[in-house]
Amino acid sequence: MKDAGVRIIGASKIARDITEDKRTERALAETREMLRQHAETLERRVRERTAELQETIRSLDSFCYSIAHDLRAPCEP
């Protein structure tokens, strides 16, 4: 602080406790990391299940083809 003649006559300081802010930032970062890990796990499970379903569909298509063929040309005794 200065007087009218620019002579320093005092000082002022403002302090603020940011402990809670830092705690909140850490908790938020940890939560984001957990969400990222969960998302990766879910994406992996979706890929695995999709692959299983595609394999099942291929098997069913093959089975249907076989049945349709047998119905058109029945086996001879």
Phi, psi and omega in degrees: 000138181238152175276186182298336181263020180063019176274133180291126181238355179180177180220159180221145179218139177241127179241146181219135179279117181254016181304312182295322177300315180295320178299316179296318178299317179296316180297320179295317178297318179296319180295318178299319179295317178299317178297320178298316179295318178296319179298318178297317179298315180295318178299318179296317180296321178297316179298316180297313182293324177297317178297318178297316179296320178297320178294318178298318179297318178299318179296317179295320177300317179297316179298314179299318179300316181297315180296315181298320178296316181296325181288330179282325182227084182300152180293145177265144181290000000 
